[in-house]
Amino acid sequence: MIELTQELGRVARSDAKVLITGESGVGKELVANSIHRLSGRAHRTMSAVNCAGLSETLLESELFGHVKGSFTGAYRDKQGKLEVADGGTIFLDEIGEMTLRMQGVLLRFMETGELQKVGTDRVTTRVNVRVIAATNRNLRDLISQGHFREDLFYRLNVIHLTVPPLRERQQDIPSLIDHFLAVFTSGNGCAVKGISPEAVRLMAAYAWPGNVRELRNAIERVVVTSRNEIIQPEQLPMEVQIHRNVSRRPRRERRRTVADDLMKRLVEDRESFWTAVYPLYMRRELTRNDVRDLVRKGLEEARGNYKMVARIFNMEPRDYKRFLNFLRKHDCQVPFKEYRRYGDDGPTDKQESDGAPDTWQPLAVRSR
């Protein structure tokens, strides 16, 4: 994080385009705000647009503006965020969710600086805007799948900054706890005045799959609901409390991963894959690699048998094909052969005909 902070100062001095990557909730927008604040454009507007939160038509209108009558609901002319940010910065969050057509429109703008509002057939103006984009997805994977334009990627990827997940910078957690406590306890008359060392230790040991956003929400929830001046471990979210009886491991040992925590919920807490894992992945709080790691752990337990993995993950028998289809669709499949032990029976013909991931091995190997 120190290196990242130092890099921001150097990046801010130029007008080069910036691509910020990192998992959901790590603070990519904060990084973009810092670049703008430290730059020579700080006195001008920084406009932010969530590319995943708008349909294609609305996104085009949000970026480029529209003229009255160009579509249903366009009752007046409207400036787009790019025009508003002239001389400043535009922040395109979740750029990986942009449609291919909109990617082409954006690429055209980045090459010429020309704005053509929705509903017009001519260029209305030119603007000088610095573009900062962010995504929690692997754009190179999207390019190989035909979902992201390679020319746009190279146009955006002039400077690439990666924000590490919170589990890889656990030493930051106590400082973040102090910061959020100060934010949520100032001037609201709440009872909370501090947090116990044991509660801090538990929070520092937790993997935080939702990263800084999840930590912030956890602190806010405890501050609002607590009746004690000092936050105690039993007041923390249940997923954090499971670390209470887990001693801190020596640094040389393997750190606990997101897949470890998910496996515990599935095996010990008897939660289903569809309630404990699927929703988090669809909300992008888990990455594809997190799901692959979990599947690997399941295959280790099941000795390479995917039907047994489905049972370990507390699925109904009828959900087996749904599980395989989910893995195939989201490229989370893992080949089972390396997990089979000498003397084990191989997968059945029915398992292979159902799409058992032996046939997925080349793709899975390439994706490692």
KOLLUM-771351 format. One record per residue (C-alpha): residue number from 1; z, y, x. Coordinates in pm, whole numbers, plus 32768, in hexadecimal, padded with zeros to 4 digits. Example, Ala and Ser with C-alpha at 12.3 -4.5 7.8 and 13.67 -1.06 7.14 Angstrom:
REM residues 2
num|pz|py|px
1|830C|7E3E|84CE;
2|82CA|7F96|8557;
***
This chain:
REM residues 368
num|pz|py|px
1|8000|8000|8000;
2|8040|80EA|8126;
3|7EE3|809E|81AA;
4|7E53|80D9|804E;
5|7F07|8228|8032;
6|7E84|8294|8185;
7|7D26|8228|8121;
8|7D37|82FF|7FE6;
9|7D61|8438|80B8;
10|7C2A|83E7|8182;
11|7B5E|8384|8050;
12|7BBD|84C2|7F95;
13|7B1D|859E|809E;
14|79C1|8522|8046;
15|78F8|8510|7F05;
16|789C|83A2|7F39;
17|78A3|82BD|7E0F;
18|79D2|81D8|7DFE;
19|79FE|807D|7D68;
20|7B68|8019|7D28;
21|7BB6|7EAB|7CE6;
22|7CF6|7DF7|7C94;
23|7D9F|7D31|7B83;
24|7DF3|7DC9|7A34;
25|7F26|7EA9|7A43;
26|7F30|7EEB|7BBB;
27|7EF0|8062|7B97;
28|7D7D|8092|7BD8;
29|7D74|81D0|7B06;
30|7E96|825E|7BD0;
31|7DC8|8225|7D0A;
32|7CA0|82D9|7C6D;
33|7D81|83FB|7C04;
34|7E07|8414|7D67;
35|7CA9|8427|7DFA;
36|7C4D|8540|7D0A;
37|7D94|85FC|7D43;
38|7D69|85F0|7EBF;
39|7BF9|8650|7EB7;
40|7B4A|879E|7EB9;
41|7AFB|8762|7D49;
42|7C68|876B|7CE2;
43|7C41|88BC|7C37;
44|7B35|882C|7B50;
45|7B4B|8729|7A3B;
46|7B7C|85B5|7A6A;
47|7AFC|84F5|793A;
48|7B58|8389|78FD;
49|7A8F|8297|7827;
50|7AF3|8133|77CF;
51|79AA|8075|77D1;
52|7A48|7F46|7727;
53|7AD7|8006|7601;
54|7994|808C|7569;
55|7858|7FFA|74DB;
56|7714|803D|7596;
57|76AA|815C|74B1;
58|77FE|8203|74B9;
59|7819|81D7|7631;
60|76C8|827E|7667;
61|7732|839D|7586;
62|7883|83B7|7635;
63|77DE|83D0|778A;
64|76A5|849C|7740;
65|76F8|854D|75FB;
66|7620|8559|74C1;
67|756D|864B|73DD;
68|75B3|867C|726F;
69|751B|856E|7193;
70|74D0|847C|72AD;
71|7597|8367|7201;
72|767F|8336|70D9;
73|77B1|8410|7108;
74|770C|8501|71FD;
75|7759|8639|7131;
76|773B|8729|7255;
77|76C4|8740|73BC;
78|77BA|86B0|74B3;
79|77E1|86CE|762B;
80|7803|858A|76ED;
81|7910|853E|77ED;
82|7813|8561|7908;
83|77BF|86C4|78A0;
84|792E|871D|7870;
85|7978|869C|79D0;
86|7862|8767|7A77;
87|78E3|87C3|7BD1;
88|79FE|86C8|7BAA;
89|7A27|854E|7B8D;
90|79CE|8442|7A8F;
91|7AA5|8306|7A8A;
92|79F7|81D6|79F2;
93|7B01|80D4|79AA;
94|7AA2|7F67|7969;
95|7941|7FA2|79E9;
96|7906|7E2A|79E4;
97|790B|7E2C|7867;
98|77E3|7F1C|784B;
99|76A8|7E8B|77AD;
100|756F|7E5C|787E;
101|74BA|7F6F|77C1;
102|75D3|8066|77FE;
103|75DB|7FFD|796A;
104|746F|8063|7982;
105|74B5|81B3|78DB;
106|75DA|81F2|79C7;
107|750A|8192|7AF7;
108|73FE|828B|7A8F;
109|7503|839E|7A74;
110|759A|834B|7BC7;
111|7445|8364|7C6B;
112|73DC|84AE|7BCA;
113|7513|855A|7B40;
114|744D|859E|7A02;
115|74EE|8591|78AB;
116|742A|852C|7776;
117|7501|853F|7640;
118|74ED|8436|7532;
119|73EC|84A4|742F;
120|7310|856F|751B;
121|71D2|8513|75D4;
122|71FF|8600|76F8;
123|72F1|864D|7810;
124|73EA|8753|779D;
125|7499|87A7|78E3;
126|74FA|8733|7A41;
127|765F|8704|7AB4;
128|7714|86C7|7BFC;
129|781D|85C0|7BBD;
130|78CF|84D3|7CA9;
131|78D4|8371|7C1E;
132|7A03|828F|7C46;
133|79F0|813A|7B9F;
134|7AF3|8027|7B74;
135|7AF5|7EBF|7B02;
136|7BD7|7D90|7B01;
137|7AAC|7CA7|7B0A;
138|79E3|7C1F|7C2E;
139|789D|7CE0|7C17;
140|77EC|7BF7|7D0C;
141|7837|7AD6|7C20;
142|77AF|7BA1|7AFD;
143|7674|7BED|7BC5;
144|763A|7A7B|7C08;
145|7668|7A37|7A93;
146|7570|7B48|7A38;
147|7676|7C23|798E;
148|767B|7D44|7A86;
149|7561|7DFC|7B34;
150|7557|7DC9|7CAA;
151|74BB|7F20|7CE6;
152|75D6|7FCA|7C24;
153|76D8|7F05|7CEA;
154|7650|7F83|7E34;
155|763B|80E3|7DA9;
156|77AD|80D8|7D48;
157|782E|8012|7E70;
158|781D|8126|7F76;
159|7993|811D|7FAF;
160|7A4F|7FEC|7F32;
161|7BC8|7FFF|7EFE;
162|7C97|7ED1|7E95;
163|7DEB|7F01|7DF6;
164|7EC4|7DCE|7E3F;
165|7F80|7D23|7D23;
166|80F4|7D60|7D05;
167|814B|7BFA|7D69;
168|80B2|7C42|7EC1;
169|818A|7D79|7EF7;
170|82D9|7D0E|7E6D;
171|838E|7DFA|7F5A;
172|830B|7F16|7E7D;
173|83B9|7E91|7D45;
174|8515|7F2E|7D7E;
175|8479|8085|7DB2;
176|83A2|805C|7C7B;
177|84D7|7FF3|7BB5;
178|8590|812D|7C23;
179|8462|8204|7BCA;
180|8437|8175|7A6C;
181|85AD|8181|7A28;
182|85A9|82F4|7A7E;
183|847D|832A|7999;
184|850D|8276|786B;
185|8677|82E5|7887;
186|8640|8458|78BE;
187|86A7|852E|7795;
188|8697|8424|7683;
189|880D|83E5|765C;
190|87F3|8271|76AB;
191|891E|81AA|7725;
192|8878|8121|7860;
193|88DC|81C0|79AA;
194|886F|80B8|7AA3;
195|881A|7F4C|7AE7;
196|88E3|7E38|7B8E;
197|887A|7DAB|7CE2;
198|8856|7C4F|7C4A;
199|8765|7CD5|7B41;
200|869A|7D82|7C52;
201|8691|7C3D|7D19;
202|860E|7B7B|7BED;
203|8503|7C80|7BA7;
204|8498|7C7D|7D13;
205|8472|7B00|7D04;
206|8399|7B01|7BCD;
207|821D|7AE8|7BF7;
208|81C7|7C00|7AFD;
209|8072|7B82|7A81;
210|804D|7CCD|79C7;
211|809B|7D89|7B0A;
212|812B|7EEA|7B04;
213|80D7|7F18|7994;
214|81AA|7DE8|793A;
215|82CA|7E61|7A15;
216|82BD|7FB8|7975;
217|82C5|7F25|7816;
218|83E6|7E3E|7871;
219|84B7|7F62|78F0;
220|8468|8033|77BE;
221|84C7|7F15|76D3;
222|8613|7ED7|7782;
223|866B|804A|7787;
224|8624|806B|7612;
225|86E1|7F32|75A7;
226|8806|7F2B|769C;
227|8962|7F9C|7633;
228|89F1|7F81|7793;
229|89EE|8085|78A5;
230|8983|7F82|79A7;
231|8861|7E99|7959;
232|88CC|7D2D|798C;
233|87F0|7BFC|79CE;
234|881E|7B71|786D;
235|877E|7CAB|77DF;
236|8638|7C75|789C;
237|8509|7BD1|77F6;
238|8525|7A57|77E1;
239|8401|7A1B|78CD;
240|84BD|7AE0|79D8;
241|8607|7A2F|799B;
242|8579|78DB|79F8;
243|85A0|7946|7B65;
244|8719|796A|7B3E;
245|8767|7816|7BD8;
246|8649|7818|7CCF;
247|86B7|787D|7E2D;
248|85D6|795A|7EFE;
249|84F9|7886|7FDA;
250|84D4|78C2|814F;
251|83A7|7999|819D;
252|82FA|787C|824F;
253|82F1|77AE|810D;
254|81E4|77CE|8007;
255|822D|78E5|7F13;
256|8241|789B|7DA2;
257|80F5|78D9|7CF7;
258|808A|7937|7B9A;
259|8015|77D0|7B6A;
260|8174|7754|7BBF;
261|820B|7829|7AAC;
262|8101|77C0|79B2;
263|8131|7651|7A09;
264|82A5|7674|79CB;
265|8266|7706|7875;
266|817B|75E9|781F;
267|8243|74C5|78B0;
268|83AE|7530|788F;
269|83A0|7620|7768;
270|829E|7549|76B1;
271|81BE|766E|765C;
272|8050|7630|760C;
273|7F31|76A0|76E9;
274|7EA5|775A|75BB;
275|7FE0|782E|758F;
276|805E|7853|76F6;
277|7F1B|7877|77BE;
278|7DEB|78B9|76E2;
279|7E63|7A08|764C;
280|7EC7|7A90|77A3;
281|7D73|7A36|7834;
282|7CB3|7AD0|7712;
283|7D80|7C12|773C;
284|7D26|7C03|78B0;
285|7E92|7BEA|7916;
286|7E30|7AA9|79CC;
287|7D09|7A83|7AB6;
288|7C10|7968|7AC8;
289|7CB6|78F6|7C0B;
290|7E08|78E6|7B5C;
291|7D78|77F8|7A58;
292|7CCA|7727|7B62;
293|7E13|7709|7C23;
294|7EBF|7695|7AE4;
295|7DAF|7593|7AA2;
296|7DD5|7513|7C07;
297|7F48|74E2|7BCE;
298|7EFB|7428|7A8D;
299|7E00|7348|7B3F;
300|7F02|72FC|7C4E;
301|7FF9|728B|7B43;
302|7EEF|71CA|7A84;
303|7E4D|712C|7BB9;
304|7CFF|71C6|7B64;
305|7CF5|7168|79F1;
306|7C92|7291|791A;
307|7D01|71EC|77D7;
308|7E59|71C3|786F;
309|7E50|7332|78DA;
310|7E15|7391|776F;
311|7F48|72C8|770A;
312|8019|7361|7822;
313|7FAE|74B8|77A3;
314|8030|7456|7649;
315|7EE3|7451|7596;
316|7E87|7381|7468;
317|7D89|726B|74AD;
318|7C87|7326|73DD;
319|7CA5|744F|74CF;
320|7C1E|738C|75FB;
321|7AB3|73F8|75D2;
322|7B21|7559|7582;
323|7BE4|755B|76C9;
324|7AB8|74E2|7793;
325|79D4|75DF|76EA;
326|7AC9|76F6|773C;
327|7AD0|7692|78AD;
328|7955|767A|78BA;
329|7917|77C3|7808;
330|7A07|7889|78E4;
331|79B1|77D5|7A2B;
332|7B15|7751|7A52;
333|7AB0|75E7|7A87;
334|7B2F|751B|7BB0;
335|7A9A|73CC|7C28;
336|7B86|72AA|7BE5;
337|7B19|71B1|7CF3;
338|7BEC|7243|7E0B;
339|7D23|720F|7D36;
340|7CE8|709F|7CF3;
341|7DB3|6FB3|7DCC;
342|7D51|6E65|7E61;
343|7D6E|6D54|7D5C;
344|7D60|6E3F|7C30;
345|7C6A|6DF1|7B1E;
346|7B48|6EE2|7B1A;
347|7AF2|6FBD|79F3;
348|7A60|6F0D|78C9;
349|78F3|6F24|786A;
350|7964|6FDD|7730;
351|7A1D|70DB|7805;
352|78E7|711C|78D8;
353|780A|7138|77A3;
354|78FC|7238|7714;
355|78B6|731A|783B;
356|79D0|72AA|7920;
357|79C5|738E|7A4D;
358|7939|7293|7B46;
359|77E7|731D|7ADD;
360|786D|747C|7B1D;
361|78C1|743D|7C88;
362|77A4|7501|7D30;
363|77EF|7639|7C61;
364|7965|7619|7C96;
365|793B|75E5|7E0B;
366|785D|7718|7E23;
367|795C|77E8|7D66;
368|7A7A|779B|7E56;
***
